[in-house]
Amino acid sequence: MKYCKKCVMPDTRPGITFNEEGICSACQQMEKRSLINWESRWSEFKDICDKYRGMNGDGPDCAIAVSGGKDSHYQVYLMKNVMHMNPILFSVEDNFPMTEAGKHNLKNISEEFGCSIISMKPDIRAQKKLMRYMFEKYGKPTWYIDRLIYTYPLIMAAKFNTPLLVYGENVSYEYGGSDAIETYSAREQLNNGVATGIDEQELINGANVTARELFFTRAPEQEKLDKLDPIYISYFIPWNSFKNYEFARKHGFHDLTHEWNRTHHVENFDQIDSRAYLVHSWLKYPKFGHASATDYAARMVRYGYLTRDEAKQLVREHDDKLDPLCVRDFCEFCGYTETEFWNILDSLYNQELFEKNDYGKWMLKHPVWEE
């Protein structure tokens, strides 16, 4: 593994690139911000909003894909209070037991900003089948939920005639990924690798689900997609997760303070809705040698909140330590014993990156703190 010379991101992150100086694409993107004419981009954003504002009379004139998180709070505020649009919000709930903060935050968006939310709670039986299959075969247990997070807002935006569909950041461009294109258009988001690459017939055969149970995982037909205008807010403003958190906190957003101190995270405000879901995001660790602690430590270095040495220490203390509460909720939902869970997890480790020590624990061969 090789690591970015500025942050702590390894070259094993899918889709990330490094330049000749050993700087990752996410850090390069951050450096380019000072060269961007943000006033010009804001004017572009205003023109887009002007195009759609009031298009359905008293009905919604744009849609926002929300989770209830800090970024969702900021997006809704921006569209409703600043741009004076009339948004309708679409969300997908993962059926896992929610944290108290998660329960509060989705309701808070509606009450704080005065917006209607239409939430999908997926077919639980199908979700369990698909989770087990995708976990055991690919180490991607929440593929079904993630796919719905992409397709459901598209389906609903088409139904409600709200072509302007708003997303937060372009994850690939902001943090490094295969779809790292600097554009306001979110048309290609479905192809960014998070919830793609699985043939429907494989799921029918392997997970024992039906085509009907997979209906909502299909994007609208191309004719309907062509009428939509999905955008990334991060193209128009300098996106900053921590600033969004500080904003959201002042508008009623709750973090996990006094509720849950997660062992594998270095912050308490991102992806806080449910515990079981975090097993999925942590599974980057056995496959690629980095997880949530690396993601956020790298981000904090780019924002100037940490030195690289401080980030290395956070990664060392947290990245491999999957929280036990995540495991318990995940196993209870899917019907695994914890022994079964750890046996499956053991099979997912990339042995080019890891080796077992004398105690049977998988250890990174080339951790960032030993550079």
C-alpha positions in Angstrom: 0.0 0.0 0.0 1.1 3.5 -0.8 -0.3 6.5 1.0 -1.0 10.1 -0.2 1.8 12.4 0.8 -0.6 15.0 2.1 -3.3 13.0 3.8 -3.6 9.4 4.9 -5.6 7.9 2.0 -4.1 4.7 0.5 -4.0 3.9 -3.2 -6.2 0.9 -2.5 -9.3 3.1 -2.4 -11.3 2.1 -5.5 -11.0 4.6 -8.3 -8.6 7.0 -6.5 -5.6 8.3 -8.4 -2.2 9.7 -7.4 -0.1 12.3 -9.3 3.7 12.1 -9.8 4.3 13.8 -6.5 2.3 11.1 -4.7 -0.7 13.3 -4.0 -4.2 11.7 -4.1 -6.9 13.1 -6.4 -9.0 14.3 -3.4 -6.2 16.4 -2.1 -5.6 17.7 -5.7 -9.2 18.7 -5.9 -9.0 20.6 -2.6 -6.0 22.5 -3.9 -7.9 23.6 -7.0 -10.6 25.2 -5.0 -8.7 28.5 -4.7 -8.7 28.8 -8.5 -12.5 28.4 -8.9 -14.7 31.4 -9.5 -17.3 30.6 -6.9 -19.4 33.7 -7.7 -19.7 32.5 -11.3 -20.8 29.0 -10.1 -23.3 30.5 -7.7 -24.8 32.5 -10.6 -25.1 29.2 -12.5 -26.9 27.7 -9.5 -29.3 30.6 -9.3 -30.1 30.3 -13.0 -30.9 26.6 -12.5 -33.3 27.4 -9.6 -34.9 30.2 -11.5 -35.6 27.8 -14.4 -37.7 25.5 -12.1 -39.0 27.7 -9.4 -42.8 27.5 -9.3 -43.1 25.1 -12.2 -45.9 23.2 -10.5 -47.9 26.1 -9.1 -48.3 25.4 -5.4 -46.9 21.9 -5.7 -43.2 21.0 -5.2 -40.8 22.4 -7.8 -37.7 20.4 -6.8 -36.8 17.2 -4.9 -34.0 16.5 -2.4 -32.7 13.1 -1.6 -32.2 13.1 2.2 -31.1 10.8 5.0 -31.8 13.2 7.9 -28.1 13.8 8.4 -26.1 17.0 8.7 -25.7 17.4 4.9 -29.4 16.9 4.4 -30.2 19.7 6.8 -27.9 22.1 4.9 -29.3 21.1 1.5 -32.9 21.6 2.6 -32.1 25.0 4.2 -30.3 26.1 1.0 -33.1 25.1 -1.3 -36.0 26.3 0.9 -34.7 29.3 2.8 -32.0 30.7 0.5 -33.2 29.8 -3.0 -37.0 30.0 -2.1 -37.8 26.8 -3.7 -40.6 24.4 -2.6 -38.8 21.1 -2.2 -40.3 17.6 -1.6 -37.9 15.3 0.2 -37.4 11.6 -0.5 -35.7 9.2 1.8 -35.0 5.5 2.2 -35.0 3.9 5.6 -32.9 0.8 6.1 -35.2 -1.1 8.5 -32.5 -1.4 11.1 -33.0 -0.3 14.7 -32.5 3.5 14.6 -30.4 5.5 17.1 -32.3 8.2 19.0 -30.4 10.8 17.1 -31.5 9.2 13.8 -35.2 9.2 14.8 -35.0 12.8 15.8 -33.1 14.2 12.8 -35.4 13.1 10.0 -38.4 14.6 11.9 -36.4 17.7 12.7 -35.8 18.5 9.0 -39.5 18.5 8.4 -40.3 20.7 11.4 -37.4 23.0 11.2 -37.7 23.8 7.5 -41.4 23.0 6.8 -41.1 20.3 4.2 -43.0 17.1 3.4 -40.9 13.8 3.4 -41.9 10.7 1.6 -39.9 7.8 3.0 -39.5 4.2 1.7 -39.2 1.3 4.1 -38.1 -1.5 1.8 -39.5 -5.1 1.8 -37.8 -6.5 5.0 -37.9 -10.1 3.8 -36.2 -9.3 0.5 -33.7 -7.1 2.3 -32.7 -9.9 4.6 -32.2 -12.3 1.8 -30.2 -9.9 -0.3 -28.1 -8.8 2.7 -27.1 -12.3 3.5 -26.3 -13.1 -0.2 -24.3 -9.9 -0.8 -22.5 -10.1 2.5 -21.4 -13.7 2.0 -20.4 -13.5 -1.6 -19.2 -9.9 -2.0 -18.8 -8.3 1.4 -21.4 -5.7 0.4 -24.4 -6.4 2.7 -26.3 -3.2 2.2 -26.2 -3.3 -1.6 -30.0 -3.4 -1.7 -30.4 -0.4 0.5 -27.7 1.6 -1.3 -29.2 0.8 -4.7 -32.6 2.1 -3.5 -31.0 5.2 -2.2 -29.9 5.9 -5.8 -33.0 4.7 -7.7 -35.9 5.7 -5.4 -35.4 9.5 -5.6 -35.2 9.1 -9.4 -38.4 7.2 -9.5 -40.2 9.6 -7.3 -38.9 12.8 -9.0 -40.2 11.5 -12.3 -43.6 10.7 -10.7 -43.9 14.2 -9.0 -42.7 16.1 -12.1 -39.8 17.6 -10.2 -36.9 17.4 -12.7 -34.6 19.3 -10.4 -33.3 16.6 -8.1 -30.8 17.8 -5.5 -27.9 15.8 -4.0 -25.1 17.0 -1.7 -21.6 16.2 -2.7 -20.2 14.3 -5.7 -18.5 11.6 -3.5 -16.2 10.4 -6.3 -14.9 13.9 -7.0 -14.7 15.2 -3.5 -13.0 12.2 -1.9 -11.6 10.2 -4.8 -13.4 7.6 -6.9 -14.0 6.2 -10.4 -16.5 8.8 -11.3 -14.3 11.8 -10.3 -15.6 14.3 -12.9 -15.9 18.0 -12.0 -19.5 18.6 -13.0 -22.8 19.9 -11.5 -24.7 17.1 -13.2 -25.5 14.0 -11.1 -26.8 12.1 -14.2 -24.0 9.5 -13.9 -24.3 8.9 -10.2 -25.9 5.5 -10.8 -22.7 4.3 -12.4 -20.3 5.3 -9.6 -19.7 1.7 -8.5 -21.4 1.9 -5.1 -24.5 0.0 -6.1 -23.8 -1.3 -9.6 -22.3 -4.3 -11.3 -24.7 -6.9 -10.0 -26.9 -8.7 -12.6 -30.5 -9.0 -11.6 -30.7 -12.6 -12.7 -27.8 -13.4 -10.3 -29.8 -12.0 -7.4 -32.9 -13.9 -8.4 -31.0 -17.2 -8.5 -28.5 -16.6 -5.7 -30.6 -14.7 -3.1 -33.9 -16.4 -4.0 -35.8 -13.2 -4.6 -38.2 -12.4 -7.3 -38.1 -9.9 -10.1 -41.1 -8.1 -8.4 -39.1 -7.8 -5.2 -36.3 -6.1 -7.2 -38.7 -3.6 -9.0 -37.6 -0.5 -7.0 -33.9 -1.3 -7.7 -34.5 -0.4 -11.3 -34.0 3.1 -12.4 -36.8 4.7 -14.5 -36.6 4.1 -18.3 -34.2 6.3 -20.2 -37.0 8.6 -21.6 -38.0 9.6 -18.0 -34.3 9.9 -16.9 -33.6 12.3 -19.8 -36.3 14.7 -18.4 -34.6 14.9 -15.0 -31.9 17.4 -14.1 -30.1 16.0 -11.0 -27.4 18.2 -9.6 -24.6 18.2 -7.0 -24.6 21.1 -4.6 -20.9 20.6 -4.0 -20.2 22.0 -7.5 -21.6 25.4 -6.7 -20.2 25.9 -3.2 -17.0 24.9 -1.4 -18.3 21.7 0.3 -17.2 21.1 3.9 -18.7 18.3 6.0 -17.7 19.9 9.2 -19.2 23.3 8.4 -22.4 21.5 7.4 -22.4 19.8 10.8 -21.9 23.1 12.6 -24.8 24.6 10.6 -27.1 21.6 11.2 -26.4 21.5 14.9 -27.7 25.1 15.2 -30.8 24.0 13.5 -31.8 21.1 15.8 -29.6 18.3 14.4 -28.5 15.8 17.0 -25.2 14.0 17.0 -24.3 10.9 19.0 -22.9 12.8 22.1 -24.0 11.0 25.2 -25.7 8.2 23.2 -22.9 6.1 21.6 -19.2 6.4 21.3 -18.3 4.4 18.2 -15.0 2.5 18.3 -14.3 2.7 14.6 -15.2 6.3 13.9 -13.2 9.5 14.7 -16.3 11.7 14.8 -19.9 11.4 16.1 -22.0 13.1 13.4 -21.7 11.2 10.2 -23.8 8.1 9.3 -25.5 8.1 12.7 -29.0 6.9 11.8 -28.5 3.2 12.6 -25.8 0.9 13.9 -26.1 -2.2 11.7 -25.6 -0.2 8.5 -22.1 0.7 9.6 -20.9 -2.9 9.2 -21.1 -2.3 5.4 -19.1 0.9 5.4 -16.5 -0.7 7.7 -16.1 -3.7 5.3 -13.8 -1.5 3.2 -11.2 -2.3 5.8 -10.6 -6.0 5.2 -11.0 -5.5 1.4 -9.0 -2.3 0.9 -7.1 -1.7 4.1 -8.9 1.5 5.2 -12.3 2.4 6.7 -14.2 5.3 8.2 -11.4 6.5 10.4 -9.2 6.9 7.4 -11.9 8.6 5.4 -12.6 11.2 8.0 -9.0 11.7 9.2 -8.0 12.3 5.5 -10.8 14.8 5.2 -9.8 16.6 8.4 -6.2 17.0 7.0 -7.6 18.4 3.8 -9.7 20.9 5.7 -6.7 21.9 7.8 -8.1 20.6 11.1 -5.4 18.0 11.7 -1.8 17.4 10.8 -0.9 14.3 8.9 0.8 12.9 11.9 -2.3 13.5 14.1 -4.4 11.8 11.4 -2.1 8.7 11.4 -2.6 8.3 15.1 -6.4 8.4 14.8 -6.2 5.8 12.0 -4.0 3.6 14.2 -6.4 3.9 17.2 -9.7 3.4 15.4 -9.8 2.1 11.8 -9.8 -1.6 12.4 -12.0 -1.6 15.5 -15.5 -2.5 14.2 -17.9 -1.4 16.9 -19.5 -4.4 18.8 -23.0 -2.8 18.8 -22.9 -2.6 15.0 -22.1 -6.4 14.9 -24.9 -7.2 17.3 -27.6 -5.3 15.5 -26.4 -6.6 12.1 -26.5 -10.2 13.3 -29.9 -9.9 14.9 -31.4 -8.4 11.8 -29.8 -11.0 9.4 -30.2 -14.0 11.6 -26.5 -14.8 12.1 -24.8 -15.9 15.2 -21.7 -13.8 16.0 -19.5 -16.8 15.3 -21.0 -17.1 11.8 -20.5 -13.4 11.3 -16.8 -13.4 12.2 -16.2 -16.6 10.1 -17.7 -14.8 7.1 -15.7 -11.7 7.8 -12.5 -13.7 8.1 -13.0 -14.9 4.6 -13.1 -11.4 3.2 -9.6 -10.2 4.2 -7.4 -9.4 1.3 -4.2 -11.4 2.0 -2.1 -9.2 -0.3 -2.7 -6.4 2.3 -3.1 -8.4 5.6 -1.4 -11.2 7.5 -2.4 -12.8 10.8 -0.4 -12.3 13.9 0.3 -15.0 16.6 -3.1 -14.3 18.2 -5.0 -14.8 15.0 -5.7 -11.1 14.4 -5.4 -9.7 10.9 -2.8 -7.0 10.7 -2.0 -4.6 7.8 1.3 -5.4 6.3 2.1 -1.7 5.5 0.1 0.6 7.8 0.3 4.3 7.4 1.9 4.9 10.8 4.9 2.8 9.9 5.8 4.8 6.8 
